[in-house]
Amino acid sequence: MDVLPATELSRVLGAESAKTLKQGLGITTAAQLLAHYPRRWIEFGQLSSFRDLPEPGEHVSLIAEVTGVSVRKMANRRGSLAEVWVADDEGNSLKLAFFNGWSVGRQLTQGARAIFHGKVGSYRDRPTLNNPDFTVLVDADPGTITDHVDPETDPLGAAELPRALNRGKTPVPLYPATAGISSFRILDCIEILLDLTDFGNWPEPLPESVRTAEKLPALGEAYRLIHRPETLEDPERGLRRMRYHEAFLLQGLLHLRRAEEQQRRAAPRPRQHADLLSRFDAGLEFTLTEGQVRCGDLIGAELESEQPMNRLLQGEVGSGKTLVALRAILQVLSHGGQAALIAPTEVLAAQHERSLRRMLGDLAEEVGLTLLTGSLNTAQRRRALLDIASGTAGLVVGTHAVLGEQVHFLDLGLAVVDEQHRFGVEQRDALRSRYQLTPHMLVMSATPIPRSVAMTVFGDLELTTLEGLPQGRKPITTHVVRTVQGPRFIGRVWERIAEEVAAGHQAYVVCPKISEADAREDPETGVQTDQDASVELISQRLAEHPLLGATRRAEVHGRMDAAAKEAVMTSFERGEIDVLVCTTVIEVGVDVHNATVMAVLDADAFGVSTLHQLRGRIGRGGAHGLALLVTRLPDGHPSLERLEQVAEHSDGMTLARLDLERRREGNVLGAAQAGRASTLKLLRTIRDEKIIVRASELLTELSAADPSWESYPGLRVAVGEYRDLHEGADEFIQRG
């Protein structure tokens, strides 16, 4: 039988096993099954009963049943201690210790059967394992994604596990599994597939010259090293090759997009005679920063070319990206073209419109500044669409719906996309393909993007970093306020806000939810918790507060209609509100120079990027900013580290790297690639930065010598198949 990557598993494994894999893991083809990589490998030749445990200091792997769990604070040091009592099949008991193991109690419930792997220790002359790795085999919660075995439905049931794990002296892989299919069932299916497959018939994306230069095994050998290792060193050799494999597919896809971009043409918009830009610059009451001048010159030169600009502008919160974009817009408008500024939400689009109108002054009417959002009534929307189609609307601000088929620009010369991570490569590609003359494109991100991420996800864009902050910007001081240390701490938060208001400044109080009925999810543990830091309740408490009760307060959140939100934000910008109690609707785009202090309540409910963006709303004038990250977390909680890092580091790039090191990139890269979950399986953009860079260099060399990859048919086929998985951008744009 000729097994190829797309071969249906029912032809290889039989209907029943194929059905189980499809229902449990969504796996239907041979390539998908082999790409279901193990979570870890354990050398089960060292399996021992409790009576045969080796000496302290040696590693052991054992199967045991959980008989009890206790989580408590430690008496003489910070943090918590989870103690787990387990029993082997002979009735012997053993106590395991997990320091700061907050999630252990949820995973190792009484009656759960698990594999433990760790170093043997001793406590009070009794053997123990401290912080062992573990994989749950039988879990009381059937919805938990774990290695779960049901003896009644799985032919390789719990009673047979020891036999399955002792198939010889070689390491045994443990796979991500579900309640419907165990790790060991997956192992059996992969063993069958490896025996039946001739990998000489599979496309090989990595040319032999690349494999030789980087000392990488061939495709079939890599799969065997991963799924059928002879030593514990083998899997890493196989995985290293597959990381190169994935990096080559990504870079190959971006190479194709860049090649297509070279064939497109744009209308040149020269800086010479750019009357609107000249008049705008002449009216500025401040001097542009060196970074703004440098980026402006670079972008301005690209707008003069027939080659469409395709640039990512990255800059810290408050660095002046919008000003740089507006100057590019005015260069295009000076020559009769139109421009669109696209924001991810209606709230941000409305804020951009107000900010641009203020920056443009008398020029706003001349350029035809127009807002197009879903909240416009029928008559307003019809008027806006007519102005866009006739060219009367020179600058259109709106959400992604601006790019829908129902919106017809007379001459769209430049599209500016704010918050790049919400608008991915496929959406950009769809926009470029829609017009006979391709619009220039400038995408902006205030979320710092490490170079490795930019190369992986935004590699079809030229990256520019806007360095420095505008004149007059003061540094922001950030403190973590822990209310478990006493009521005086939250009291001091309200005192500091009152002091800033008394000094003539304004304040934000950010809440993780709107009403008391809302639950919120811990971003680290995923646990739903009821908290009382809601906009509604905090507003009531501040009204009764002796220091803040007399201040002018207002609320703004996502459940308010667009007109009400806009009215509140306009009042806040005018200084008519002292304290704004809000959700993260103010995360980006809000520019109130008089706001100097922000309290983020239950700050542990937010991720690093959001916290960094939030505090960027303060200190935008000439006064110092103060961000107070308020949390009720106890000592030793893992989310405290996240808050302390935000307080310690003001540099967004440092925070971005720390954040990526802590969590998977799916949360970061998913929307950037396609508005869907991340397609990255093995690559980790920080850990594998050297591989990503090297793959880009190697592919560039190959393409320079052979642009159409005629000598590398395996690469051409594999990249083509990978590209087929990244279609569907038009539908995303239509959804807005």
TABEL-V737992 format. One record per pair of residues at least 4 apart in sequence whose C-alpha atoms are under 6 Angstrom apart, sorted by the first residue. I is the first residue (numbers start at 1). J is the second residue. D is the distance in whole Angstrom. If there is no record, write none. Layout:
{{I:J:D} {I:J:D}}
//
This chain:
{{3:7:6} {3:197:5} {5:30:5} {5:31:5} {6:29:5} {7:29:5} {7:30:6} {8:28:6} {8:29:5} {9:13:6} {9:18:5} {9:28:6} {9:29:5} {9:30:6} {10:14:5} {10:15:5} {10:18:5} {20:24:6} {21:25:5} {21:27:6} {22:26:4} {22:27:5} {22:28:6} {24:180:6} {27:32:6} {38:173:6} {38:174:5} {38:175:4} {39:174:6} {39:175:5} {40:173:6} {40:174:5} {41:172:6} {41:173:4} {41:174:6} {42:171:5} {42:172:5} {43:171:4} {45:169:5} {46:60:6} {47:61:5} {47:62:5} {48:52:6} {48:62:6} {56:120:5} {56:121:5} {57:119:6} {57:120:5} {58:119:5} {58:120:6} {59:118:5} {59:119:4} {59:120:6} {60:117:6} {60:118:6} {61:116:6} {61:117:4} {62:115:6} {62:116:5} {63:114:6} {63:115:4} {64:86:6} {64:87:5} {64:88:5} {64:113:6} {64:114:6} {65:86:5} {65:87:5} {65:112:6} {65:113:4} {66:85:6} {66:86:4} {66:110:5} {66:111:5} {66:112:5} {67:85:5} {67:86:5} {67:110:5} {68:84:6} {68:85:5} {68:110:6} {69:83:6} {69:84:5} {70:82:6} {70:83:5} {71:81:6} {71:82:4} {72:80:6} {72:81:5} {73:80:4} {74:80:5} {78:635:6} {79:100:6} {79:635:5} {79:636:4} {80:100:5} {81:98:6} {81:99:5} {81:100:6} {82:97:6} {82:98:5} {82:101:6} {83:96:6} {83:97:5} {84:95:6} {84:96:5} {85:94:6} {85:95:5} {86:93:6} {86:94:5} {87:91:6} {87:92:5} {87:93:4} {88:92:6} {95:128:6} {96:128:6} {96:129:5} {96:130:6} {97:130:5} {97:131:6} {98:131:5} {104:108:6} {112:138:5} {112:139:5} {113:137:5} {113:138:5} {114:135:5} {114:136:4} {114:137:5} {115:134:5} {115:135:5} {116:133:6} {116:134:4} {117:132:5} {117:133:5} {118:132:4} {120:128:6} {120:129:5} {121:127:6} {121:128:5} {121:129:6} {122:126:5} {122:127:4} {122:128:5} {136:146:6} {136:147:5} {137:147:5} {137:148:4} {137:149:6} {138:148:5} {138:149:6} {142:179:6} {145:178:5} {146:177:5} {146:178:5} {147:177:5} {147:182:5} {147:183:6} {148:179:5} {148:182:5} {149:157:6} {149:158:6} {149:182:5} {150:154:6} {151:157:4} {151:158:6} {170:230:5} {174:183:6} {175:183:5} {177:182:6} {177:183:6} {199:220:5} {203:714:4} {204:714:5} {205:714:5} {205:715:4} {205:718:6} {211:215:6} {211:216:5} {216:241:5} {217:221:6} {217:222:6} {222:238:4} {224:228:5} {225:229:5} {225:234:5} {225:235:5} {225:238:5} {226:235:4} {226:238:5} {229:234:5} {236:240:6} {243:682:6} {243:683:6} {247:692:6} {248:252:6} {248:695:6} {249:719:5} {254:460:6} {258:460:6} {265:306:5} {265:307:6} {265:437:6} {265:438:6} {266:306:5} {266:307:6} {266:308:5} {266:437:5} {266:438:5} {267:306:6} {268:303:6} {268:304:5} {268:305:5} {268:306:5} {269:303:5} {269:304:5} {269:332:6} {270:304:4} {274:331:5} {274:334:5} {275:334:6} {276:330:6} {276:334:5} {277:330:5} {277:331:6} {288:292:6} {291:466:5} {291:467:5} {292:296:6} {296:300:6} {296:324:6} {302:309:6} {308:440:5} {309:440:5} {309:441:6} {310:441:5} {310:461:5} {311:442:5} {311:461:5} {311:462:5} {312:443:5} {312:444:6} {312:461:6} {312:462:6} {312:463:5} {313:444:5} {313:464:5} {313:465:6} {314:444:6} {314:445:5} {314:465:5} {314:466:6} {315:319:6} {315:446:5} {315:465:6} {315:466:5} {316:446:6} {317:446:6} {317:616:5} {319:469:5} {330:334:6} {332:337:5} {333:337:5} {333:338:6} {337:411:5} {337:413:5} {338:394:5} {338:395:6} {338:411:6} {338:412:5} {338:413:5} {339:395:5} {339:412:6} {339:413:6} {339:414:5} {339:415:6} {340:395:6} {340:396:5} {340:397:6} {340:415:5} {341:397:5} {341:416:5} {341:417:6} {342:398:5} {342:399:5} {342:400:6} {342:417:5} {342:418:6} {343:349:5} {343:399:5} {343:418:5} {344:399:6} {345:399:6} {348:589:6} {349:398:5} {352:356:6} {356:360:6} {357:361:6} {357:364:6} {360:364:5} {364:369:6} {367:394:5} {368:393:4} {368:394:5} {369:395:5} {370:393:6} {370:396:5} {371:396:6} {371:397:5} {371:398:6} {372:398:5} {373:398:5} {376:380:6} {376:381:6} {387:391:6} {387:392:5} {387:393:5} {388:393:5} {388:409:5} {389:408:5} {389:409:5} {389:410:5} {391:410:5} {398:402:6} {400:736:5} {401:736:4} {404:734:5} {412:439:6} {413:439:5} {413:440:6} {414:439:5} {414:440:5} {414:441:6} {415:441:5} {416:441:6} {416:442:5} {416:443:6} {417:443:4} {418:444:5} {419:444:6} {419:445:5} {420:443:6} {420:444:6} {420:445:5} {421:672:5} {422:671:6} {422:672:6} {423:672:6} {424:672:4} {424:673:5} {424:674:5} {425:673:6} {426:729:5} {427:729:5} {432:438:5} {448:652:6} {448:653:5} {452:685:5} {452:689:5} {453:457:6} {453:685:6} {454:458:5} {455:459:4} {472:622:5} {473:620:6} {473:621:6} {473:622:6} {474:624:5} {476:625:4} {476:626:6} {477:626:5} {478:626:6} {478:627:5} {478:628:6} {478:647:5} {479:628:5} {479:647:6} {480:629:5} {481:629:6} {481:630:5} {482:631:5} {482:632:6} {483:489:6} {483:632:5} {484:632:6} {500:505:5} {501:505:5} {501:506:6} {505:594:5} {505:595:6} {506:578:5} {506:579:6} {506:594:6} {506:595:4} {507:579:5} {507:595:5} {507:597:5} {507:598:6} {508:579:6} {508:580:5} {508:598:5} {509:581:5} {509:598:6} {509:599:5} {510:581:6} {510:582:5} {510:583:5} {510:600:5} {511:533:6} {511:534:6} {511:535:6} {511:583:5} {511:601:5} {513:534:5} {514:534:5} {514:535:5} {515:534:5} {515:536:5} {516:534:6} {519:529:6} {519:530:5} {520:528:6} {520:529:6} {521:526:5} {521:527:5} {521:528:4} {522:526:5} {522:527:5} {522:605:5} {534:538:6} {535:539:6} {542:548:6} {542:549:6} {543:549:4} {544:549:5} {545:549:5} {552:577:5} {552:578:5} {553:577:6} {553:578:6} {553:579:5} {553:580:6} {554:580:5} {555:580:6} {555:581:5} {555:582:6} {556:565:6} {556:582:5} {557:582:6} {557:583:5} {566:570:6} {571:576:5} {572:576:6} {572:577:5} {573:592:5} {586:590:6} {587:613:6} {587:614:5} {593:620:5} {593:621:4} {595:618:5} {596:618:5} {596:619:5} {596:625:5} {597:625:6} {597:626:5} {597:627:6} {598:627:5} {599:628:5} {600:629:5} {600:630:6} {601:630:5} {602:630:6} {602:631:5} {603:629:5} {603:630:6} {603:631:6} {610:614:6} {618:625:5} {619:623:6} {619:624:5} {619:625:4} {655:659:6} {665:669:6} {666:670:5} {666:678:5} {669:678:6} {670:676:5} {670:677:5} {670:678:4} {671:675:4} {671:676:6} {684:688:5} {685:689:5} {690:694:6} {691:695:6} {699:703:6} {703:707:4} {715:719:6}}
//
